[in-house]
Amino acid sequence: MIYTVLFGTEAEKEVITAYCWYQKYSLQLAERFKECLDLRIEGLKINPLTPSFVLKNYRSTKILLFPYNIIFKVEGTEIHIIAVFHSSRNPDTWKGRI
């Protein structure tokens, strides 16, 4: 089964912010971030139930090579991404979104 991925507004903003931050240093690094994010999203579409739970029905998975986690919830055939979160930030920030 292939799942549909839906980004919440805050998660979209976090992706754009991270991409722009990396782009300030190197376009190649920013593109690598996007590739690693896309690769992880494609993996979630195939098997979203593998990552461990972090809170209630929410799961977390790391983006390869970058200090970011994707926080999401699976509902039926949809994956709802609520955060693309830098691992050094306070997790209470994304917890306020649920």
Protein Blocks (a to p, Z undefined) as FASTA:
>chain_A
ZZdddddfklmmmmmmmmmmmmmmomklmmmmmmmmmmmmmmmmmmmmlpccfbhjbccd
ddehiacdcddddehjaccdfbdcdfkbcfklmmmmZZ
